[in-house]
Amino acid sequence: MLDHNAGHWEGSFIRLDGQGLESERFGTRLHVQELDGQIEAALTYLNTGKVATMRFVDPPDLMTISPEGHWSLGPDKTGPWPAVMELCLVDGERRRRVVVRHGAERLESVVVVVEARPGVADPAPAQPLRAVLVEGDEAPASCSWQLTADLTLTTALERRFGDPLAVKLCWQPEPGRRLVIERGYGANGLPQAQPAVLARLDHLGPKPW
């Protein structure tokens, strides 16, 4: 994880409400490092100057990490209560993250995080950001939101106890290449195995074979 995610990141946090409309935005600085045998992540909120720090010896048991450095984090089980899932795709000096909060019955909010290394031109989308529903062949209970021109989120707008719950993030950092990460929970509320999905990089266009 540190090979791809350590160091400094400058970003914009953009919060969308349950209808996909921007409700809040602020800039951030993130520094991830290994310090005294621990992984430390220090996030500075540029609008307030507040610093939130997290330290751990090993990544949380609930975090799934791919060899390419993409990762997801969520609860140990879902049920008739709120559930928060975070997904991150990393592409060299740029990252895209989402924090998706489901209430007991419906989607409550989505935070879109646009991040890059200092000095890398990767501007945040224009204000206000409004997610657009797009058609697709996803499960009937899910929908796809076009967050930005190159970023799509698929998840359920409404849910009932006993329904499977999944969040999928797709990012096309450049023409002809698409990164995909998904975190899902079955009808029993338990996490579904995701290593094949996390490792999947969909290369569009001509294949090497």
C-alpha positions in Angstrom: 0.0 0.0 0.0 2.7 2.5 1.0 4.6 1.9 -2.3 1.7 3.6 -4.2 0.0 5.8 -1.5 2.7 7.1 0.7 3.9 10.7 0.6 2.1 14.0 0.0 -1.3 14.5 -1.7 -3.2 17.7 -2.4 -6.9 17.3 -2.9 -10.4 18.6 -3.0 -13.2 17.0 -0.9 -16.6 17.4 -2.6 -19.7 16.3 -0.7 -22.8 15.4 -2.6 -26.2 14.8 -1.1 -28.5 11.8 -1.7 -29.6 13.4 -5.0 -26.1 13.9 -6.3 -25.9 17.6 -5.8 -22.8 19.3 -4.3 -23.5 20.6 -0.8 -19.9 21.3 0.4 -16.3 21.6 -0.9 -13.0 22.2 0.8 -9.3 21.7 0.0 -7.0 19.2 1.8 -3.4 18.1 2.3 -2.7 14.5 3.1 0.7 13.1 4.2 1.1 9.3 4.5 4.3 7.9 5.9 5.8 5.1 8.0 6.9 6.5 11.3 8.4 4.4 14.2 7.0 1.2 12.8 3.6 2.6 12.3 1.7 3.9 9.2 0.6 7.5 9.8 -1.9 9.4 7.8 -2.3 13.1 8.6 -5.1 15.0 6.8 -5.2 18.8 7.0 -8.4 20.6 6.3 -7.4 23.8 4.5 -10.7 25.6 5.3 -10.2 25.3 9.0 -6.6 24.3 9.5 -7.6 21.3 11.5 -5.4 18.2 11.3 -6.9 14.7 11.7 -4.3 11.9 12.3 -4.7 8.2 12.1 -2.0 5.7 13.1 -1.9 1.9 12.8 0.8 -0.8 12.7 -0.9 -2.7 9.9 -3.8 -1.8 7.6 -7.2 -2.5 9.2 -8.5 -6.1 8.8 -11.5 -4.6 7.0 -9.3 -3.0 4.3 -8.8 -4.8 1.1 -5.7 -3.8 -0.9 -4.7 -4.8 -4.5 -1.1 -5.2 -5.7 -1.5 -2.0 -7.7 -2.3 0.0 -4.5 -6.0 0.4 -5.0 -7.9 -0.2 -1.7 -11.4 -0.3 -0.2 -12.7 -0.1 3.4 -16.1 -0.8 4.9 -17.9 -2.4 7.8 -17.6 -6.0 8.9 -21.3 -6.5 8.2 -24.2 -4.6 6.8 -27.8 -4.7 8.1 -30.7 -2.3 9.0 -28.3 0.4 10.0 -26.1 3.0 8.2 -23.1 1.7 6.3 -20.0 3.7 5.1 -17.6 2.4 2.4 -14.5 4.1 1.1 -12.9 3.2 -2.2 -9.6 4.5 -3.7 -8.0 4.1 -7.1 -4.4 5.3 -7.6 -2.7 6.0 -10.9 0.8 7.1 -10.4 0.7 10.7 -9.2 -3.1 11.0 -9.1 -5.8 9.4 -7.1 -9.6 9.2 -7.0 -11.5 8.3 -3.8 -15.2 8.2 -2.8 -16.7 7.8 0.6 -20.3 6.5 0.2 -22.7 6.6 3.1 -25.9 4.5 3.0 -28.6 5.0 5.5 -30.8 2.2 6.6 -33.1 2.8 3.7 -31.4 5.0 1.1 -28.2 6.6 -0.1 -27.4 9.6 2.1 -24.2 11.2 0.7 -21.2 10.7 -1.5 -17.8 12.4 -1.0 -15.7 12.7 -4.1 -12.0 13.2 -3.5 -9.8 14.4 -6.3 -6.1 14.1 -5.3 -2.7 14.5 -6.9 1.0 15.0 -5.9 2.1 18.5 -5.3 2.8 20.3 -8.5 0.7 17.9 -10.6 -2.0 19.7 -12.6 -5.2 17.8 -11.8 -8.0 20.4 -11.2 -11.2 19.6 -9.3 -14.4 19.7 -11.3 -16.2 23.0 -11.7 -18.7 24.1 -9.0 -21.3 23.1 -8.3 -20.8 19.4 -9.1 -24.0 17.5 -10.0 -23.9 13.8 -10.6 -25.8 12.6 -13.6 -27.7 9.3 -13.7 -26.5 7.2 -16.7 -28.1 4.1 -18.2 -26.4 0.8 -17.9 -26.9 -2.9 -17.4 -26.3 -2.9 -13.6 -28.6 -4.7 -11.2 -32.1 -3.2 -11.0 -31.6 -2.0 -7.4 -28.4 -0.1 -8.4 -27.8 3.0 -10.6 -24.7 4.6 -12.1 -23.8 8.2 -11.5 -21.4 10.1 -13.8 -19.5 12.1 -11.2 -17.1 13.7 -13.6 -16.3 13.1 -17.2 -13.9 10.3 -16.3 -15.4 9.0 -13.0 -18.5 6.8 -12.5 -20.0 5.5 -9.3 -22.5 2.6 -9.2 -24.5 1.8 -6.1 -28.0 1.5 -4.7 -30.1 4.6 -4.2 -32.5 2.7 -2.0 -32.1 -0.5 0.0 -34.1 -2.9 2.1 -32.8 -5.2 4.8 -31.6 -8.5 3.2 -30.7 -6.8 -0.1 -27.1 -7.2 -1.3 -25.2 -3.9 -1.2 -22.3 -3.0 -3.4 -20.3 0.1 -4.4 -18.3 0.2 -7.6 -16.0 3.1 -8.8 -14.7 3.3 -12.4 -12.0 5.9 -13.4 -10.6 6.5 -16.8 -7.4 8.4 -16.1 -6.6 8.6 -19.8 -8.2 7.5 -23.0 -8.0 3.8 -23.6 -7.5 2.8 -19.9 -10.0 2.2 -17.2 -9.5 1.4 -13.5 -12.2 -0.4 -11.6 -12.7 -1.2 -7.9 -15.7 -2.7 -6.1 -16.7 -3.6 -2.6 -19.8 -5.7 -2.1 -21.9 -7.4 0.7 -24.2 -10.3 0.1 -27.8 -10.8 1.2 -26.5 -12.1 4.6 -24.7 -8.8 5.1 -21.2 -10.3 5.0 -18.4 -9.0 2.7 -18.0 -10.8 -0.6 -14.6 -11.8 -1.8 -13.2 -9.1 -4.0 -9.5 -9.8 -4.9 -10.2 -10.5 -8.5 -12.2 -7.3 -8.9 -9.7 -5.2 -7.0 -6.9 -6.4 -9.2 -8.8 -5.9 -12.5 -7.5 -3.2 -14.8 -9.7 -2.9 -17.9 -7.5 -1.9 -20.8 -9.7 -0.6 -23.6 -8.6 -0.9 -27.2 -6.2 -3.3 -28.9 -5.1 -6.2 -26.8 -1.4 -7.4 -26.6 -2.4 -10.9 -27.7 
